[in-house]
Every structure is written in C-alpha cells, then in structure tokens.
Amino acid sequence: MTTTGMDSWDRVLGRTKPAKGERAATAQYVGGDESVVSRSTAGRVRQSDDDREVMAGNVTALVTDRRLILLHSTGGFRPKWSAITLPFGHLEPVGAAAAGAPVDVLVPTSGRRGYLVTLDTAEAAEGLRAALFGALTAYRRDRMGLPD
C-alpha cells in the first residue's frame, strides 16, 4: 500500500527532525493524493542560464510523484517559507552530473531556463538526481504516454 499526502512525507522523513515550520509549509504544497518520494536539503538554487541565485540558505527539495517542490526558509525564531513548484509536465529528463560540479543537480525545464540545485555532498546530489529521474520517468510513462 502506497502512502499519500503528509503520511508519505512522514514516511520519507523518518526519524530526521524537520526545520521549524517545515511540516506546515509542506502541507500547503503536497496534495492529499500525491506521494512524496524523496526529501533532500540543499544550500542554494540557481538559474542555469545566467547563474542568478533564486534561493540561498535553508532549502528543502521534495520530489513527489508529480512535481519537484523547492522550499526555502528564512530561518530564525519565526521563519517565513517560500516555494517554487516545478510540475513534471514542464520538466525535461534529468541527466548525469556535470563533470566540474558533482554537487549540482540540473533540473531542465521545457523552456530555456533550468535550475541548478546545490547539495552538500556528491552522494546527496546523486540521491536527489536518482529520485527525480525515477519519479519523472514514471510520470512521463504513466501520465504522458512517453517512452522511457
């Protein structure tokens, strides 16, 4: 049986302590019939075309069965949360790591712009890349009817 909604977030989180307010922020963006596949913490998010920084500091990357959700917290006593949601219908397949930047995960969009998510270690980047690749491939096959 597959868990959905915030139950799937709890399952992925396991015994890890979330950031202050993260559960409430996540609940706004994860649908009741959506399943969270992976959760990663990142240091920053940049645009791939001009290297402009979009989010820096406390970034959480959630991969669901339908989209990538990038949550940003201001930190502190009463953190404010913001988000970028990238539906899988707007994303191109995720490729391998760039040779010079093993901690960056390129998330290409169907337009000119893509996003670079910077994680702490190459292992964390590979984990996000694998989760995003698997979920996006399943979405494109099952919902869009595209070949793997």
CNS distance restraints for C-alpha pairs under 8 A (distance, minus, plus):
assign (resid   2 and name CA) (resid  35 and name CA) 7.81 0.50 0.50
assign (resid   3 and name CA) (resid   7 and name CA) 5.95 0.50 0.50
assign (resid   3 and name CA) (resid   8 and name CA) 4.98 0.50 0.50
assign (resid   3 and name CA) (resid  35 and name CA) 6.49 0.50 0.50
assign (resid   4 and name CA) (resid   8 and name CA) 4.94 0.50 0.50
assign (resid   4 and name CA) (resid   9 and name CA) 7.98 0.50 0.50
assign (resid   4 and name CA) (resid  32 and name CA) 6.23 0.50 0.50
assign (resid   4 and name CA) (resid  33 and name CA) 5.41 0.50 0.50
assign (resid   4 and name CA) (resid  34 and name CA) 5.33 0.50 0.50
assign (resid   4 and name CA) (resid  35 and name CA) 4.38 0.50 0.50
assign (resid   4 and name CA) (resid  36 and name CA) 7.10 0.50 0.50
assign (resid   5 and name CA) (resid   9 and name CA) 6.88 0.50 0.50
assign (resid   5 and name CA) (resid  27 and name CA) 7.92 0.50 0.50
assign (resid   5 and name CA) (resid  30 and name CA) 6.01 0.50 0.50
assign (resid   5 and name CA) (resid  31 and name CA) 5.65 0.50 0.50
assign (resid   5 and name CA) (resid  32 and name CA) 4.22 0.50 0.50
assign (resid   5 and name CA) (resid  33 and name CA) 5.75 0.50 0.50
assign (resid   5 and name CA) (resid  34 and name CA) 5.37 0.50 0.50
assign (resid   5 and name CA) (resid  35 and name CA) 5.75 0.50 0.50
assign (resid   5 and name CA) (resid  36 and name CA) 7.24 0.50 0.50
assign (resid   6 and name CA) (resid  10 and name CA) 6.17 0.50 0.50
assign (resid   6 and name CA) (resid  27 and name CA) 6.56 0.50 0.50
assign (resid   6 and name CA) (resid  30 and name CA) 7.14 0.50 0.50
assign (resid   6 and name CA) (resid  32 and name CA) 7.31 0.50 0.50
assign (resid   6 and name CA) (resid  36 and name CA) 7.98 0.50 0.50
assign (resid   7 and name CA) (resid  11 and name CA) 6.24 0.50 0.50
assign (resid   8 and name CA) (resid  12 and name CA) 6.21 0.50 0.50
assign (resid   8 and name CA) (resid  35 and name CA) 5.66 0.50 0.50
assign (resid   8 and name CA) (resid  36 and name CA) 5.29 0.50 0.50
assign (resid   8 and name CA) (resid  37 and name CA) 7.59 0.50 0.50
assign (resid   9 and name CA) (resid  13 and name CA) 5.98 0.50 0.50
assign (resid   9 and name CA) (resid  35 and name CA) 7.66 0.50 0.50
assign (resid   9 and name CA) (resid  36 and name CA) 5.46 0.50 0.50
assign (resid   9 and name CA) (resid  37 and name CA) 7.98 0.50 0.50
assign (resid  10 and name CA) (resid  14 and name CA) 6.14 0.50 0.50
assign (resid  12 and name CA) (resid  36 and name CA) 7.09 0.50 0.50
assign (resid  12 and name CA) (resid  37 and name CA) 6.88 0.50 0.50
assign (resid  12 and name CA) (resid  38 and name CA) 6.24 0.50 0.50
assign (resid  12 and name CA) (resid  39 and name CA) 6.77 0.50 0.50
assign (resid  13 and name CA) (resid  17 and name CA) 7.76 0.50 0.50
assign (resid  13 and name CA) (resid  18 and name CA) 7.67 0.50 0.50
assign (resid  13 and name CA) (resid  39 and name CA) 7.09 0.50 0.50
assign (resid  18 and name CA) (resid  22 and name CA) 6.17 0.50 0.50
assign (resid  18 and name CA) (resid  23 and name CA) 7.34 0.50 0.50
assign (resid  20 and name CA) (resid  75 and name CA) 7.91 0.50 0.50
assign (resid  20 and name CA) (resid  79 and name CA) 7.17 0.50 0.50
assign (resid  21 and name CA) (resid  25 and name CA) 6.22 0.50 0.50
assign (resid  21 and name CA) (resid  79 and name CA) 7.09 0.50 0.50
assign (resid  21 and name CA) (resid  81 and name CA) 7.93 0.50 0.50
assign (resid  22 and name CA) (resid  26 and name CA) 5.92 0.50 0.50
assign (resid  22 and name CA) (resid  81 and name CA) 7.94 0.50 0.50
assign (resid  23 and name CA) (resid  27 and name CA) 6.10 0.50 0.50
assign (resid  24 and name CA) (resid  28 and name CA) 6.71 0.50 0.50
assign (resid  25 and name CA) (resid  29 and name CA) 7.26 0.50 0.50
assign (resid  25 and name CA) (resid  71 and name CA) 7.87 0.50 0.50
assign (resid  25 and name CA) (resid  81 and name CA) 6.45 0.50 0.50
assign (resid  26 and name CA) (resid  30 and name CA) 6.15 0.50 0.50
assign (resid  26 and name CA) (resid  71 and name CA) 7.84 0.50 0.50
assign (resid  27 and name CA) (resid  31 and name CA) 7.64 0.50 0.50
assign (resid  29 and name CA) (resid  69 and name CA) 7.70 0.50 0.50
assign (resid  30 and name CA) (resid  34 and name CA) 6.26 0.50 0.50
assign (resid  30 and name CA) (resid  35 and name CA) 7.87 0.50 0.50
assign (resid  30 and name CA) (resid  36 and name CA) 7.83 0.50 0.50
assign (resid  34 and name CA) (resid  64 and name CA) 6.70 0.50 0.50
assign (resid  34 and name CA) (resid  65 and name CA) 6.42 0.50 0.50
assign (resid  34 and name CA) (resid  66 and name CA) 7.11 0.50 0.50
assign (resid  35 and name CA) (resid  64 and name CA) 5.40 0.50 0.50
assign (resid  35 and name CA) (resid  65 and name CA) 5.58 0.50 0.50
assign (resid  36 and name CA) (resid  62 and name CA) 6.95 0.50 0.50
assign (resid  36 and name CA) (resid  63 and name CA) 5.99 0.50 0.50
assign (resid  36 and name CA) (resid  64 and name CA) 4.14 0.50 0.50
assign (resid  36 and name CA) (resid  65 and name CA) 6.52 0.50 0.50
assign (resid  37 and name CA) (resid  62 and name CA) 7.53 0.50 0.50
assign (resid  37 and name CA) (resid  63 and name CA) 5.45 0.50 0.50
assign (resid  37 and name CA) (resid  64 and name CA) 5.08 0.50 0.50
assign (resid  37 and name CA) (resid  65 and name CA) 6.62 0.50 0.50
assign (resid  37 and name CA) (resid 131 and name CA) 6.93 0.50 0.50
assign (resid  37 and name CA) (resid 135 and name CA) 7.57 0.50 0.50
assign (resid  38 and name CA) (resid  61 and name CA) 7.98 0.50 0.50
assign (resid  38 and name CA) (resid  62 and name CA) 5.73 0.50 0.50
assign (resid  38 and name CA) (resid  63 and name CA) 5.07 0.50 0.50
assign (resid  38 and name CA) (resid  64 and name CA) 7.00 0.50 0.50
assign (resid  38 and name CA) (resid 128 and name CA) 7.24 0.50 0.50
assign (resid  38 and name CA) (resid 131 and name CA) 6.30 0.50 0.50
assign (resid  39 and name CA) (resid  60 and name CA) 6.93 0.50 0.50
assign (resid  39 and name CA) (resid  61 and name CA) 5.70 0.50 0.50
assign (resid  39 and name CA) (resid  62 and name CA) 4.63 0.50 0.50
assign (resid  39 and name CA) (resid  63 and name CA) 6.51 0.50 0.50
assign (resid  39 and name CA) (resid 128 and name CA) 7.88 0.50 0.50
assign (resid  40 and name CA) (resid  60 and name CA) 5.73 0.50 0.50
assign (resid  40 and name CA) (resid  61 and name CA) 5.10 0.50 0.50
assign (resid  40 and name CA) (resid  62 and name CA) 6.58 0.50 0.50
assign (resid  40 and name CA) (resid 124 and name CA) 7.32 0.50 0.50
assign (resid  40 and name CA) (resid 128 and name CA) 6.70 0.50 0.50
assign (resid  41 and name CA) (resid  58 and name CA) 7.42 0.50 0.50
assign (resid  41 and name CA) (resid  59 and name CA) 5.77 0.50 0.50
assign (resid  41 and name CA) (resid  60 and name CA) 4.52 0.50 0.50
assign (resid  41 and name CA) (resid  61 and name CA) 6.08 0.50 0.50
assign (resid  41 and name CA) (resid 119 and name CA) 6.78 0.50 0.50
assign (resid  42 and name CA) (resid  57 and name CA) 7.79 0.50 0.50
assign (resid  42 and name CA) (resid  58 and name CA) 6.88 0.50 0.50
assign (resid  42 and name CA) (resid  59 and name CA) 5.02 0.50 0.50
assign (resid  42 and name CA) (resid  60 and name CA) 5.93 0.50 0.50
assign (resid  42 and name CA) (resid  61 and name CA) 6.92 0.50 0.50
assign (resid  42 and name CA) (resid 117 and name CA) 6.77 0.50 0.50
assign (resid  42 and name CA) (resid 118 and name CA) 5.69 0.50 0.50
assign (resid  42 and name CA) (resid 119 and name CA) 4.38 0.50 0.50
assign (resid  42 and name CA) (resid 120 and name CA) 6.60 0.50 0.50
assign (resid  43 and name CA) (resid  56 and name CA) 6.01 0.50 0.50
assign (resid  43 and name CA) (resid  57 and name CA) 5.21 0.50 0.50
assign (resid  43 and name CA) (resid  58 and name CA) 6.23 0.50 0.50
assign (resid  43 and name CA) (resid  59 and name CA) 6.00 0.50 0.50
assign (resid  43 and name CA) (resid 117 and name CA) 7.82 0.50 0.50
assign (resid  43 and name CA) (resid 118 and name CA) 5.71 0.50 0.50
assign (resid  43 and name CA) (resid 119 and name CA) 5.72 0.50 0.50
assign (resid  43 and name CA) (resid 120 and name CA) 6.87 0.50 0.50
assign (resid  44 and name CA) (resid  53 and name CA) 7.37 0.50 0.50
assign (resid  44 and name CA) (resid  54 and name CA) 7.58 0.50 0.50
assign (resid  44 and name CA) (resid  55 and name CA) 5.32 0.50 0.50
assign (resid  44 and name CA) (resid  56 and name CA) 4.19 0.50 0.50
assign (resid  44 and name CA) (resid  57 and name CA) 5.98 0.50 0.50
assign (resid  44 and name CA) (resid  58 and name CA) 7.62 0.50 0.50
assign (resid  44 and name CA) (resid  59 and name CA) 6.39 0.50 0.50
assign (resid  44 and name CA) (resid 117 and name CA) 6.11 0.50 0.50
assign (resid  44 and name CA) (resid 118 and name CA) 5.42 0.50 0.50
assign (resid  44 and name CA) (resid 119 and name CA) 7.53 0.50 0.50
assign (resid  45 and name CA) (resid  53 and name CA) 6.10 0.50 0.50
assign (resid  45 and name CA) (resid  54 and name CA) 5.51 0.50 0.50
assign (resid  45 and name CA) (resid  55 and name CA) 5.00 0.50 0.50
assign (resid  45 and name CA) (resid  56 and name CA) 6.44 0.50 0.50
assign (resid  45 and name CA) (resid  59 and name CA) 7.89 0.50 0.50
assign (resid  45 and name CA) (resid 115 and name CA) 6.63 0.50 0.50
assign (resid  45 and name CA) (resid 116 and name CA) 5.58 0.50 0.50
assign (resid  45 and name CA) (resid 117 and name CA) 4.60 0.50 0.50
assign (resid  45 and name CA) (resid 118 and name CA) 6.24 0.50 0.50
assign (resid  46 and name CA) (resid  51 and name CA) 5.54 0.50 0.50
assign (resid  46 and name CA) (resid  52 and name CA) 5.39 0.50 0.50
assign (resid  46 and name CA) (resid  53 and name CA) 4.30 0.50 0.50
assign (resid  46 and name CA) (resid  54 and name CA) 5.23 0.50 0.50
assign (resid  46 and name CA) (resid  55 and name CA) 6.99 0.50 0.50
assign (resid  46 and name CA) (resid 115 and name CA) 5.59 0.50 0.50
assign (resid  46 and name CA) (resid 116 and name CA) 5.09 0.50 0.50
assign (resid  46 and name CA) (resid 117 and name CA) 6.65 0.50 0.50
assign (resid  47 and name CA) (resid  51 and name CA) 5.02 0.50 0.50
assign (resid  47 and name CA) (resid  52 and name CA) 5.31 0.50 0.50
assign (resid  47 and name CA) (resid  53 and name CA) 6.49 0.50 0.50
assign (resid  47 and name CA) (resid  54 and name CA) 6.84 0.50 0.50
assign (resid  47 and name CA) (resid 113 and name CA) 6.65 0.50 0.50
assign (resid  47 and name CA) (resid 114 and name CA) 5.85 0.50 0.50
assign (resid  47 and name CA) (resid 115 and name CA) 4.57 0.50 0.50
assign (resid  47 and name CA) (resid 116 and name CA) 6.11 0.50 0.50
assign (resid  48 and name CA) (resid  52 and name CA) 7.74 0.50 0.50
assign (resid  48 and name CA) (resid 106 and name CA) 7.57 0.50 0.50
assign (resid  48 and name CA) (resid 113 and name CA) 6.27 0.50 0.50
assign (resid  48 and name CA) (resid 114 and name CA) 5.07 0.50 0.50
assign (resid  48 and name CA) (resid 115 and name CA) 5.10 0.50 0.50
assign (resid  48 and name CA) (resid 116 and name CA) 5.76 0.50 0.50
assign (resid  49 and name CA) (resid 112 and name CA) 7.46 0.50 0.50
assign (resid  49 and name CA) (resid 113 and name CA) 5.76 0.50 0.50
assign (resid  49 and name CA) (resid 114 and name CA) 6.86 0.50 0.50
assign (resid  55 and name CA) (resid  59 and name CA) 7.11 0.50 0.50
assign (resid  55 and name CA) (resid  72 and name CA) 6.59 0.50 0.50
assign (resid  56 and name CA) (resid  72 and name CA) 7.69 0.50 0.50
assign (resid  57 and name CA) (resid  72 and name CA) 7.65 0.50 0.50
assign (resid  57 and name CA) (resid  73 and name CA) 7.67 0.50 0.50
assign (resid  57 and name CA) (resid  74 and name CA) 7.74 0.50 0.50
assign (resid  58 and name CA) (resid  72 and name CA) 5.71 0.50 0.50
assign (resid  58 and name CA) (resid  73 and name CA) 5.38 0.50 0.50
assign (resid  58 and name CA) (resid  74 and name CA) 7.01 0.50 0.50
assign (resid  58 and name CA) (resid  75 and name CA) 7.06 0.50 0.50
assign (resid  59 and name CA) (resid  70 and name CA) 6.70 0.50 0.50
assign (resid  59 and name CA) (resid  71 and name CA) 5.56 0.50 0.50
assign (resid  59 and name CA) (resid  72 and name CA) 4.55 0.50 0.50
assign (resid  59 and name CA) (resid  73 and name CA) 6.59 0.50 0.50
assign (resid  60 and name CA) (resid  70 and name CA) 5.76 0.50 0.50
assign (resid  60 and name CA) (resid  71 and name CA) 5.05 0.50 0.50
assign (resid  60 and name CA) (resid  72 and name CA) 6.46 0.50 0.50
assign (resid  61 and name CA) (resid  68 and name CA) 7.04 0.50 0.50
assign (resid  61 and name CA) (resid  69 and name CA) 5.85 0.50 0.50
assign (resid  61 and name CA) (resid  70 and name CA) 4.65 0.50 0.50
assign (resid  61 and name CA) (resid  71 and name CA) 6.42 0.50 0.50
assign (resid  62 and name CA) (resid  68 and name CA) 5.79 0.50 0.50
assign (resid  62 and name CA) (resid  69 and name CA) 5.03 0.50 0.50
assign (resid  62 and name CA) (resid  70 and name CA) 6.36 0.50 0.50
assign (resid  62 and name CA) (resid  71 and name CA) 7.91 0.50 0.50
assign (resid  63 and name CA) (resid  67 and name CA) 6.20 0.50 0.50
assign (resid  63 and name CA) (resid  68 and name CA) 4.72 0.50 0.50
assign (resid  63 and name CA) (resid  69 and name CA) 6.42 0.50 0.50
assign (resid  63 and name CA) (resid 131 and name CA) 6.98 0.50 0.50
assign (resid  63 and name CA) (resid 132 and name CA) 6.20 0.50 0.50
assign (resid  63 and name CA) (resid 135 and name CA) 7.56 0.50 0.50
assign (resid  64 and name CA) (resid  68 and name CA) 6.29 0.50 0.50
assign (resid  64 and name CA) (resid  69 and name CA) 7.82 0.50 0.50
assign (resid  64 and name CA) (resid 135 and name CA) 7.18 0.50 0.50
assign (resid  65 and name CA) (resid 135 and name CA) 5.55 0.50 0.50
assign (resid  65 and name CA) (resid 136 and name CA) 7.52 0.50 0.50
assign (resid  65 and name CA) (resid 139 and name CA) 6.89 0.50 0.50
assign (resid  66 and name CA) (resid  87 and name CA) 6.20 0.50 0.50
assign (resid  66 and name CA) (resid  88 and name CA) 5.70 0.50 0.50
assign (resid  66 and name CA) (resid 135 and name CA) 7.54 0.50 0.50
assign (resid  66 and name CA) (resid 136 and name CA) 7.62 0.50 0.50
assign (resid  66 and name CA) (resid 139 and name CA) 6.70 0.50 0.50
assign (resid  67 and name CA) (resid  85 and name CA) 6.85 0.50 0.50
assign (resid  67 and name CA) (resid  86 and name CA) 5.52 0.50 0.50
assign (resid  67 and name CA) (resid  87 and name CA) 4.21 0.50 0.50
assign (resid  67 and name CA) (resid  88 and name CA) 4.89 0.50 0.50
assign (resid  67 and name CA) (resid 136 and name CA) 7.98 0.50 0.50
assign (resid  68 and name CA) (resid  85 and name CA) 5.89 0.50 0.50
assign (resid  68 and name CA) (resid  86 and name CA) 5.11 0.50 0.50
assign (resid  68 and name CA) (resid  87 and name CA) 6.41 0.50 0.50
assign (resid  68 and name CA) (resid  88 and name CA) 7.26 0.50 0.50
assign (resid  68 and name CA) (resid 132 and name CA) 7.71 0.50 0.50
assign (resid  69 and name CA) (resid  83 and name CA) 6.81 0.50 0.50
assign (resid  69 and name CA) (resid  84 and name CA) 5.90 0.50 0.50
assign (resid  69 and name CA) (resid  85 and name CA) 4.52 0.50 0.50
assign (resid  69 and name CA) (resid  86 and name CA) 6.30 0.50 0.50
assign (resid  70 and name CA) (resid  83 and name CA) 5.45 0.50 0.50
assign (resid  70 and name CA) (resid  84 and name CA) 5.13 0.50 0.50
assign (resid  70 and name CA) (resid  85 and name CA) 6.31 0.50 0.50
assign (resid  71 and name CA) (resid  81 and name CA) 6.73 0.50 0.50
assign (resid  71 and name CA) (resid  82 and name CA) 5.79 0.50 0.50
assign (resid  71 and name CA) (resid  83 and name CA) 4.42 0.50 0.50
assign (resid  71 and name CA) (resid  84 and name CA) 6.65 0.50 0.50
assign (resid  72 and name CA) (resid  81 and name CA) 5.50 0.50 0.50
assign (resid  72 and name CA) (resid  82 and name CA) 5.25 0.50 0.50
assign (resid  72 and name CA) (resid  83 and name CA) 6.07 0.50 0.50
assign (resid  73 and name CA) (resid  79 and name CA) 5.92 0.50 0.50
assign (resid  73 and name CA) (resid  80 and name CA) 5.66 0.50 0.50
assign (resid  73 and name CA) (resid  81 and name CA) 4.64 0.50 0.50
assign (resid  73 and name CA) (resid  82 and name CA) 6.72 0.50 0.50
assign (resid  74 and name CA) (resid  79 and name CA) 5.11 0.50 0.50
assign (resid  74 and name CA) (resid  80 and name CA) 5.46 0.50 0.50
assign (resid  74 and name CA) (resid  81 and name CA) 6.70 0.50 0.50
assign (resid  75 and name CA) (resid  79 and name CA) 4.72 0.50 0.50
assign (resid  75 and name CA) (resid  80 and name CA) 7.30 0.50 0.50
assign (resid  86 and name CA) (resid  90 and name CA) 6.83 0.50 0.50
assign (resid  86 and name CA) (resid  91 and name CA) 7.25 0.50 0.50
assign (resid  87 and name CA) (resid  91 and name CA) 6.92 0.50 0.50
assign (resid  88 and name CA) (resid  92 and name CA) 7.93 0.50 0.50
assign (resid  88 and name CA) (resid 136 and name CA) 6.21 0.50 0.50
assign (resid  88 and name CA) (resid 139 and name CA) 7.13 0.50 0.50
assign (resid  88 and name CA) (resid 140 and name CA) 7.84 0.50 0.50
assign (resid  89 and name CA) (resid 140 and name CA) 7.76 0.50 0.50
assign (resid  90 and name CA) (resid 109 and name CA) 5.72 0.50 0.50
assign (resid  90 and name CA) (resid 110 and name CA) 5.39 0.50 0.50
assign (resid  91 and name CA) (resid 107 and name CA) 7.27 0.50 0.50
assign (resid  91 and name CA) (resid 108 and name CA) 5.88 0.50 0.50
assign (resid  91 and name CA) (resid 109 and name CA) 4.22 0.50 0.50
assign (resid  91 and name CA) (resid 110 and name CA) 5.44 0.50 0.50
assign (resid  92 and name CA) (resid 107 and name CA) 7.61 0.50 0.50
assign (resid  92 and name CA) (resid 108 and name CA) 5.37 0.50 0.50
assign (resid  92 and name CA) (resid 109 and name CA) 5.44 0.50 0.50
assign (resid  92 and name CA) (resid 110 and name CA) 5.82 0.50 0.50
assign (resid  93 and name CA) (resid 108 and name CA) 7.19 0.50 0.50
assign (resid  93 and name CA) (resid 133 and name CA) 6.86 0.50 0.50
assign (resid  93 and name CA) (resid 136 and name CA) 7.00 0.50 0.50
assign (resid  93 and name CA) (resid 137 and name CA) 7.40 0.50 0.50
assign (resid  94 and name CA) (resid 106 and name CA) 6.88 0.50 0.50
assign (resid  94 and name CA) (resid 107 and name CA) 6.13 0.50 0.50
assign (resid  94 and name CA) (resid 108 and name CA) 6.78 0.50 0.50
assign (resid  94 and name CA) (resid 129 and name CA) 7.09 0.50 0.50
assign (resid  94 and name CA) (resid 132 and name CA) 7.27 0.50 0.50
assign (resid  94 and name CA) (resid 133 and name CA) 5.70 0.50 0.50
assign (resid  95 and name CA) (resid 106 and name CA) 7.41 0.50 0.50
assign (resid  96 and name CA) (resid 129 and name CA) 7.92 0.50 0.50
assign (resid  97 and name CA) (resid 101 and name CA) 7.07 0.50 0.50
assign (resid  97 and name CA) (resid 102 and name CA) 5.56 0.50 0.50
assign (resid  97 and name CA) (resid 103 and name CA) 7.82 0.50 0.50
assign (resid  97 and name CA) (resid 104 and name CA) 7.00 0.50 0.50
assign (resid  97 and name CA) (resid 105 and name CA) 6.49 0.50 0.50
assign (resid  97 and name CA) (resid 106 and name CA) 7.59 0.50 0.50
assign (resid  97 and name CA) (resid 126 and name CA) 7.86 0.50 0.50
assign (resid  98 and name CA) (resid 102 and name CA) 6.01 0.50 0.50
assign (resid  98 and name CA) (resid 104 and name CA) 7.38 0.50 0.50
assign (resid 102 and name CA) (resid 121 and name CA) 7.96 0.50 0.50
assign (resid 102 and name CA) (resid 122 and name CA) 5.37 0.50 0.50
assign (resid 102 and name CA) (resid 125 and name CA) 7.22 0.50 0.50
assign (resid 103 and name CA) (resid 118 and name CA) 5.66 0.50 0.50
assign (resid 103 and name CA) (resid 119 and name CA) 5.33 0.50 0.50
assign (resid 103 and name CA) (resid 120 and name CA) 6.51 0.50 0.50
assign (resid 103 and name CA) (resid 121 and name CA) 5.64 0.50 0.50
assign (resid 103 and name CA) (resid 122 and name CA) 4.72 0.50 0.50
assign (resid 103 and name CA) (resid 123 and name CA) 8.00 0.50 0.50
assign (resid 103 and name CA) (resid 124 and name CA) 7.60 0.50 0.50
assign (resid 103 and name CA) (resid 125 and name CA) 5.26 0.50 0.50
assign (resid 103 and name CA) (resid 126 and name CA) 7.99 0.50 0.50
assign (resid 104 and name CA) (resid 116 and name CA) 5.90 0.50 0.50
assign (resid 104 and name CA) (resid 117 and name CA) 5.47 0.50 0.50
assign (resid 104 and name CA) (resid 118 and name CA) 4.46 0.50 0.50
assign (resid 104 and name CA) (resid 119 and name CA) 6.37 0.50 0.50
assign (resid 104 and name CA) (resid 125 and name CA) 6.47 0.50 0.50
assign (resid 105 and name CA) (resid 116 and name CA) 5.47 0.50 0.50
assign (resid 105 and name CA) (resid 117 and name CA) 5.10 0.50 0.50
assign (resid 105 and name CA) (resid 118 and name CA) 6.45 0.50 0.50
assign (resid 105 and name CA) (resid 119 and name CA) 7.90 0.50 0.50
assign (resid 105 and name CA) (resid 125 and name CA) 6.13 0.50 0.50
assign (resid 105 and name CA) (resid 126 and name CA) 7.96 0.50 0.50
assign (resid 105 and name CA) (resid 128 and name CA) 7.59 0.50 0.50
assign (resid 105 and name CA) (resid 129 and name CA) 6.33 0.50 0.50
assign (resid 106 and name CA) (resid 114 and name CA) 6.94 0.50 0.50
assign (resid 106 and name CA) (resid 115 and name CA) 5.82 0.50 0.50
assign (resid 106 and name CA) (resid 116 and name CA) 4.64 0.50 0.50
assign (resid 106 and name CA) (resid 117 and name CA) 6.56 0.50 0.50
assign (resid 107 and name CA) (resid 114 and name CA) 5.56 0.50 0.50
assign (resid 107 and name CA) (resid 115 and name CA) 5.06 0.50 0.50
assign (resid 107 and name CA) (resid 116 and name CA) 6.21 0.50 0.50
assign (resid 107 and name CA) (resid 117 and name CA) 7.58 0.50 0.50
assign (resid 108 and name CA) (resid 113 and name CA) 6.97 0.50 0.50
assign (resid 108 and name CA) (resid 114 and name CA) 4.25 0.50 0.50
assign (resid 108 and name CA) (resid 115 and name CA) 6.40 0.50 0.50
assign (resid 109 and name CA) (resid 113 and name CA) 6.13 0.50 0.50
assign (resid 109 and name CA) (resid 114 and name CA) 5.09 0.50 0.50
assign (resid 109 and name CA) (resid 115 and name CA) 7.83 0.50 0.50
assign (resid 118 and name CA) (resid 125 and name CA) 7.54 0.50 0.50
assign (resid 119 and name CA) (resid 124 and name CA) 6.34 0.50 0.50
assign (resid 119 and name CA) (resid 125 and name CA) 5.68 0.50 0.50
assign (resid 120 and name CA) (resid 124 and name CA) 6.78 0.50 0.50
assign (resid 120 and name CA) (resid 125 and name CA) 7.65 0.50 0.50
assign (resid 121 and name CA) (resid 125 and name CA) 6.33 0.50 0.50
assign (resid 122 and name CA) (resid 126 and name CA) 6.08 0.50 0.50
assign (resid 123 and name CA) (resid 127 and name CA) 6.15 0.50 0.50
assign (resid 124 and name CA) (resid 128 and name CA) 6.31 0.50 0.50
assign (resid 125 and name CA) (resid 129 and name CA) 6.03 0.50 0.50
assign (resid 126 and name CA) (resid 130 and name CA) 5.96 0.50 0.50
assign (resid 127 and name CA) (resid 131 and name CA) 6.17 0.50 0.50
assign (resid 128 and name CA) (resid 132 and name CA) 5.99 0.50 0.50
assign (resid 129 and name CA) (resid 133 and name CA) 5.93 0.50 0.50
assign (resid 130 and name CA) (resid 134 and name CA) 6.07 0.50 0.50
assign (resid 131 and name CA) (resid 135 and name CA) 6.12 0.50 0.50
assign (resid 132 and name CA) (resid 136 and name CA) 5.84 0.50 0.50
assign (resid 133 and name CA) (resid 137 and name CA) 5.91 0.50 0.50
assign (resid 134 and name CA) (resid 138 and name CA) 6.20 0.50 0.50
assign (resid 135 and name CA) (resid 139 and name CA) 6.12 0.50 0.50
assign (resid 136 and name CA) (resid 140 and name CA) 6.07 0.50 0.50
assign (resid 137 and name CA) (resid 141 and name CA) 6.12 0.50 0.50
assign (resid 137 and name CA) (resid 148 and name CA) 6.25 0.50 0.50
assign (resid 138 and name CA) (resid 142 and name CA) 5.84 0.50 0.50
assign (resid 139 and name CA) (resid 143 and name CA) 5.40 0.50 0.50
assign (resid 139 and name CA) (resid 144 and name CA) 6.87 0.50 0.50
assign (resid 140 and name CA) (resid 144 and name CA) 4.83 0.50 0.50
assign (resid 140 and name CA) (resid 145 and name CA) 6.22 0.50 0.50
assign (resid 140 and name CA) (resid 146 and name CA) 5.45 0.50 0.50
assign (resid 140 and name CA) (resid 147 and name CA) 7.50 0.50 0.50
assign (resid 140 and name CA) (resid 148 and name CA) 7.67 0.50 0.50
assign (resid 141 and name CA) (resid 145 and name CA) 4.86 0.50 0.50
assign (resid 141 and name CA) (resid 146 and name CA) 4.91 0.50 0.50
assign (resid 141 and name CA) (resid 147 and name CA) 5.83 0.50 0.50
assign (resid 141 and name CA) (resid 148 and name CA) 6.41 0.50 0.50
assign (resid 142 and name CA) (resid 146 and name CA) 7.85 0.50 0.50
